[in-house]
């Protein structure tokens, strides 16, 4: 089966600009996650979707970050405006079964200058 | 919040040796999972061990879980250069099935 797709793979922007990331999970996976991973750290959950509904967005900085999963398939994560501390890898993951392993996309490496 | 803490932070061994890394966590869990991350293949699931299990094997990997000590270990036997990566433990602790991740152990296999 095809894996989790993410684009772009790399993005360089200046602070205060906006950026959007796209994720297409594995077909049939109802649960989708967005993580932020700063260099040298483990992934930090930003938002969790179940189909097209938000399960948890408590760690999403809502003043600048937004995410949606229209039609319960692919998802976008947006940052507006970006700050220097947003430089990180943004990972998308999906699961096929509850409490099962998570499948990750290749990530988007964001550099904010 | 960081639940799992891996130990050591970094480990360098010769090819062919065994590598052991540990994970400690703070609250009761549904399961504990180990993942590997390298630049070539991104973050990949290795093994899942449920709270009622004590040991699991997968190829050259052996995971143990001690819920009384809130700790787990990952053993990689007969290491290879391709095992060079960062290894993360992640714990499933709540009803929403969210994983909480440690900071990882960076493993380097020297030829």
Interface residues (C-beta under 8 A of the other chain):
Chain A: X31 X33 X40 X41 X42 X43 X44 X45 X48 X55 X56 X91 X93 X95 X98 X99 X100 X101 X102 X103 X104 X105 X106 X107
Chain B: X2 X4 X30 X31 X33 X42 X43 X44 X45 X48 X88 X90 X92 X96 X97 X98 X99 X101 X102 X103 X104
